[in-house]
């Protein structure tokens, strides 16, 4: 199995884990009434760790030189949106569970995108520095 295939599967796994675990952990937080409940916090931490590892894998082997700029723009958009979690607050007016789901899914996408963006940015800077 090549590194590109591993990265492809890691990317597919990240998307599936982000959505499925976002729905599951979001429901757990809704049912517990907060993210601070110890069982929710523990599971959230494990999912974040898995997302971080998948992000590192994708950041190391997946993105080609041609894909750097679009990936980094998308990662910036995700990270900026992820830091403004309150953007999902109106969903809580419709049903509070929607807010918990959206928050969890976006948090997991950001947990994946951030380490990948850092590694890809570092690789890009290194390539530019080598050219000079």
ZIZIBEL-V213124 format. One record per helix or strand of 3 or more residues. SS is the DSSP state (H for helix, E for strand). FROM is the first residue (numbers start at 1). LEN is the number of residues. If there is no record, write none. Layout:
BEGIN
SS_FROM_LEN / SS_FROM_LEN
END
This chain:
BEGIN
H_3_30 / H_38_24 / H_65_19 / H_85_10 / H_96_36
END
